[in-house]
Structures are given as structure tokens and as C-alpha cells.
């Protein structure tokens, strides 16, 4: 459904030295440098697949999504989305995709969301019967009933995001580019948006490329992730495999009945944290069962938990390695 081959986007940026002298010099002799926002990125996404797209701020995620949506022309490389070349902006292509950006909106601020839905019906030439059926479905999935006739300016951030999703999906696109769709939302609303995205994918087999700084979004929705850093793709693969490969340890969280014996714990693993009656140990995956049993046998432990290392830490380690690479 999505094919990207050696995709690049470079910008030539003017650099001016500070001060009056620098300004005068820049009039006669301008200096430029090239910013490689996206640099030779390649990947493929199958129909119906949900893929997480991760990277720090400025890594090239949004630039890549804009090229996939046809809003930016690539400097080099080839892109195909649903069989179309995005930058040509053919009507058939535009009706097969949607781009939702959590920091931007298409809703008309002073009108009810229902009016924006009617505008989108006209833009996409959706027949009345299809429009009513789709709006009813989206209203049910997102619980929009009480919101449709309220002025957009009077909606909360979470309510607006739900209406944004409905507006973006009325034409039933087969490819969704979601850029930070849960940004700024509270925990309950984030979960509601995640549930909706998963449900939409199940119902309609949509292909979804999702960027988010909330790892809970990615871990809940995507089995595969792409990691981009400095415009370069540094990982493409299964999220569970990434955790297993990059985190050879698991975290044992121990709650003691009395103050933890810090000195003795070091013999069972790497001590990660100690607080009052709690401690965390890093233990090799292959030894978790053995070590947990020994701890329960040797200490007065009220509770024990076994967890994976946070995905944020693992992905952050990937970024660090990419920066250190020559």
C-alpha cells in the first residue's frame, strides 16, 4: 500500500552572521548550508498494517508524512501510496488518504462540527445515503451525539480531536497518516482515541502510519515500528523483537516487609532503584525465574513484579547510538 525508496528532502538554508557587519556581508555574499530533513529513507507498508513511526523532535517524521500525503515534493527518491504518486495530487489519491495532525485543525471554529462535516461531504462528493451511514457509524464509534451541534470553540480539546477524526474519515480513506493524534489529551481520552483507531482498522482494513511521543499509543496499536533519527531510518522491525534485542534484562520490582538489604541485593542483579521498602533490580532474561525464586526464598518480600524495560528507554538508546555513529 505504501512504498518508499531512497526518499530524501533537503533544504538550502541561508545563514547570516550576527550583528550589523554580518548583515552587510550577507547582502553581498550569502552563505548557505543544506539541511537533510529526510535522507534516503526506504520502507514498505502492507495493506491493513498499523506501523508506528518514532523519532525525536526534528528527526524528519512530519516531513516524511507530508511527502507521503503529497504536501511536499521530495528532493530525491520514489514514493507510491495506494498506487499513486503523492505529489501529483490526483483526486483519486486525495480521496483515498487522510492526514490528521494533532496540532492543526480543519474544523470551522465558530460553527458546529456538523457544518464542517457537510462541507467535507461536498468536497469529497459523498452521496447523501453514504454520508448519513458513515456519520452515524462515526458518531456511534466516537460517541459524538452531544457534540455535533455545539460550536467548535466550546468543545474541549478531547472533544475537538474526536470531531477532527470524524471529519477526516467521512470519505472513508484507505490510508491514514496520523501525526500526534493524542497530543495534549488526558489519559482517558488518549485511550478512547486509541480504541477508535484500532476499531477503524478492524472494520475497514485501513493502512495506518502513526507518529506519537506517547509510547502507549504505539505499543497499543502497532506491532511494527520505524525509527528515524537525523533524517535517517535507523530501525525497521517488530516492536517485541526490538525490546528483546535491545533490552537483555527485565526489571524486578520488589516490595519488602522491612527496609531492603541494599548490600545483599547486589548479588542477585544490578540495583536500579532503592526507596524505603522498595527496590528495582535488572536481571538477565534467562535468569529471571531463578532469581525471583531465590529472592522470595532469601528475603521477607511482600510483593514482587516482573516487567520489561520501558520502550521509551530502548528507543532513546537507539537515538543515542545513531548520534554516536560516524
C-alpha positions in Angstrom: 0.0 0.0 0.0 2.9 2.4 0.8 6.3 2.1 -1.0 9.1 4.4 -0.2 12.5 4.1 -1.9 15.5 6.3 -1.1 13.2 9.2 -0.1 15.0 12.5 0.6 14.0 16.0 1.4 16.8 18.6 1.6 16.5 22.3 2.3 19.1 25.0 1.4 19.1 27.5 4.2 20.7 30.9 4.3 23.0 31.6 7.3 23.6 35.1 8.3 26.3 36.1 10.9 25.0 38.1 13.8 25.3 41.9 14.1 25.3 44.8 11.6 28.6 43.8 10.0 27.2 40.3 9.4 24.0 41.7 7.9 26.0 43.9 5.5 28.3 40.9 4.4 25.2 38.8 3.8 23.9 41.4 1.3 26.9 40.8 -1.0 28.0 37.3 -0.1 25.3 34.9 1.1 26.2 31.7 2.8 24.1 28.6 2.7 24.0 25.2 4.2 22.0 22.1 3.4 19.7 20.6 5.9 18.9 16.9 5.3 15.4 16.7 6.8 14.9 13.3 5.3 17.9 11.3 3.9 17.5 8.2 1.7 14.6 6.6 3.7 13.2 3.3 2.3 10.4 1.1 3.6 7.2 -0.7 2.6 3.9 -1.0 4.4 1.3 -3.7 3.5 -2.4 -3.1 3.2 -4.2 -3.1 6.6 -0.9 -2.7 8.6 -0.6 -0.3 11.5 3.0 1.0 11.8 4.4 3.2 14.5 6.8 6.0 13.3 9.1 7.1 16.1 11.8 9.7 16.5 12.8 12.8 18.5 11.7 16.3 17.6 13.2 17.3 14.3 14.0 13.8 13.2 12.0 14.0 10.0 8.7 12.3 10.9 6.3 15.1 9.9 8.3 15.9 6.8 8.1 12.3 5.7 4.3 12.2 6.3 3.8 15.4 4.3 5.7 13.9 1.4 3.6 10.8 1.6 0.5 12.9 1.7 1.7 15.0 -1.3 2.0 18.3 0.6 5.8 18.4 0.0 7.8 17.3 -3.1 10.8 15.1 -2.4 14.2 16.2 -3.4 15.0 12.7 -4.5 13.6 9.1 -4.3 10.3 7.5 -5.2 7.0 7.3 -3.3 3.9 5.3 -4.1 0.8 5.4 -1.9 -2.2 3.3 -2.9 -0.8 3.1 -6.4 -0.5 6.9 -6.8 2.4 9.3 -6.8 1.5 11.7 -4.0 3.0 14.9 -5.3 0.7 14.7 -8.4 -2.3 15.3 -6.0 -4.7 13.4 -8.2 -8.3 13.5 -7.0 -8.4 9.7 -6.7 -5.4 9.8 -4.5 -6.8 12.6 -2.3 -10.0 10.6 -1.7 -8.0 7.5 -0.6 -5.9 9.1 2.1 -6.2 11.4 5.1 -3.7 13.3 7.2 -4.6 14.1 10.8 -2.2 16.4 12.7 -2.8 16.8 16.4 -1.6 20.4 16.4 -3.7 21.6 13.5 -7.4 21.5 12.8 -9.8 21.6 9.9 -13.0 22.3 12.0 -14.6 25.7 11.5 -14.1 27.4 14.8 -17.4 29.4 15.1 -19.7 26.8 13.7 -20.9 23.4 15.0 -18.8 20.4 13.9 -21.8 19.1 11.9 -21.4 22.1 9.5 -17.7 21.1 8.8 -18.9 17.5 8.1 -21.4 18.9 5.5 -18.5 20.9 3.9 -16.4 17.8 3.7 -19.4 15.9 2.2 -19.4 18.5 -0.6 -15.6 18.5 -1.1 -15.5 14.7 -1.4 -18.8 14.4 -3.3 -20.1 11.8 -0.8 -23.7 10.7 -1.7 -26.3 11.6 0.9 -27.0 8.0 1.8 -23.3 7.2 2.3 -22.8 10.4 4.2 -25.6 9.6 6.7 -24.5 6.0 7.1 -20.8 7.0 7.7 -21.7 9.8 10.0 -23.9 7.5 12.1 -21.1 5.0 12.3 -18.5 7.5 13.3 -20.9 9.1 15.8 -21.5 5.8 17.4 -17.8 4.8 17.5 -16.7 8.2 18.9 -19.8 9.0 20.9 -20.3 12.3 19.1 -24.0 12.6 19.7 -24.0 15.5 22.2 -21.1 17.3 20.3 -22.4 17.6 16.8 -24.4 20.8 17.2 -22.1 22.6 19.7 -19.9 25.4 18.5 -16.3 24.1 18.0 -14.9 26.8 20.2 -17.0 25.5 23.1 -15.6 21.9 22.8 -12.8 20.6 25.0 -9.6 19.6 23.4 -10.5 15.9 23.6 -14.0 16.6 22.1 -12.4 18.6 19.2 -10.0 15.8 18.5 -12.8 13.2 18.2 -14.6 15.6 15.8 -11.4 16.1 13.9 -11.1 12.3 13.4 -14.7 12.0 12.2 -14.2 14.9 9.7 -11.0 13.2 8.4 -12.7 9.8 7.9 -16.0 10.7 6.4 -14.7 9.9 2.9 -13.6 6.5 4.3 -9.9 6.7 3.3 -7.9 3.5 2.9 -4.6 5.1 4.2 -4.4 7.1 7.4 -1.4 9.3 8.3 -1.8 10.2 11.9 0.7 12.8 13.3 0.4 13.0 17.1 -3.4 12.4 17.2 -3.4 12.2 21.1 -1.2 15.2 21.9 -2.4 17.2 24.8 -5.2 14.8 25.7 -5.8 13.4 29.1 -5.2 9.7 29.8 -8.8 8.6 29.3 -9.2 10.5 26.1 -5.9 9.1 24.8 -7.3 5.6 25.4 -10.6 6.5 23.7 -8.7 7.7 20.6 -6.5 4.6 20.5 -9.6 2.3 20.8 -11.2 4.2 17.9 -8.2 3.9 15.7 -7.9 0.1 16.3 -11.6 -0.3 15.7 -11.5 1.6 12.4 -8.6 -0.5 11.3 -10.5 -3.7 12.1 -13.7 -2.6 10.4 -12.3 -1.1 7.2 -8.8 -2.7 6.8 -7.2 0.8 6.7 -3.4 1.1 6.5 -2.2 3.4 9.2 1.2 5.2 9.8 1.2 6.7 13.3 3.6 9.1 14.9 3.4 9.8 18.6 5.5 10.9 21.5 3.3 8.8 23.8 4.7 5.3 23.7 1.4 3.9 25.0 -0.1 4.9 21.6 2.5 2.9 19.7 2.6 -0.2 22.0 -1.2 -0.4 22.0 -1.7 -0.2 18.2 1.5 -1.2 16.3 3.5 -4.4 16.2 6.0 -2.9 13.8 7.8 0.4 14.2 10.0 2.6 12.1 12.6 4.7 14.0 14.0 7.8 12.3 16.9 9.9 13.7 18.5 12.9 11.9 16.5 12.1 8.8 17.8 8.5 8.5 15.9 5.4 9.2 17.8 3.5 11.9 15.3 0.7 12.7 12.5 -1.1 10.9 11.1 -4.1 12.5 8.9 -5.8 15.2 8.4 -3.9 18.4 8.6 -7.0 20.5 11.9 -8.0 18.8 13.3 -4.6 19.4 12.6 -4.9 23.1 14.1 -8.4 23.3 17.2 -7.4 21.3 17.9 -4.1 22.9 16.9 -4.9 26.5 18.6 -8.1 27.5 17.3 -7.6 31.1 14.0 -7.5 32.8 13.1 -5.3 35.8 12.2 -7.0 39.1 10.2 -4.6 41.3 10.5 -5.8 45.0 8.4 -4.6 47.9 9.9 -5.7 51.3 8.2 -6.0 54.6 11.1 -4.1 56.2 13.9 -1.8 54.8 15.6 -3.5 51.8 19.1 -5.0 52.5 20.8 -3.0 49.8 24.2 -4.6 50.1 23.0 -8.1 49.7 20.7 -7.4 46.8 23.6 -6.6 44.5 24.4 -10.3 44.4 21.1 -11.0 42.6 21.3 -8.4 39.8 22.1 -4.8 39.0 20.4 -2.5 41.6 18.4 0.1 39.7 16.5 1.9 42.4 16.0 1.8 46.2 13.3 3.7 48.1 12.2 2.9 51.7 10.8 -0.6 51.4 11.0 -0.9 47.6 13.8 -1.8 45.2 14.3 -2.5 41.5 16.8 -5.0 40.1 17.9 -5.5 36.5 18.1 -9.3 35.9 19.1 -11.1 32.7 16.1 -12.5 30.9 17.4 -16.1 31.1 17.7 -15.9 34.9 14.5 -14.1 35.8 12.7 -17.2 37.1 15.7 -18.5 39.0 16.5 -15.1 40.6 12.8 -14.4 41.5 12.6 -17.7 43.3 15.9 -17.1 45.2 14.7 -13.6 46.3 11.4 -15.0 47.6 13.3 -17.7 49.5 16.1 -15.5 51.0 14.2 -12.3 51.9 10.9 -11.2 53.5 9.2 -9.9 50.4 5.6 -8.7 50.5 5.3 -8.4 46.7 7.3 -8.9 43.5 6.7 -7.7 39.9 8.5 -8.6 36.7 8.4 -6.0 33.8 10.0 -5.2 30.5 12.3 -2.2 30.3 10.2 0.9 29.2 10.1 1.1 25.5 11.0 4.8 25.8 14.4 3.9 27.2 15.0 1.4 24.5 14.1 3.8 21.7 16.1 6.5 23.4 19.1 4.2 23.4 18.7 3.7 19.7 18.8 7.5 19.2 22.0 7.7 21.3 23.7 5.0 19.1 22.6 6.8 15.9 24.1 10.1 17.2 27.4 8.3 18.1 27.7 6.6 14.7 30.2 8.3 12.3 
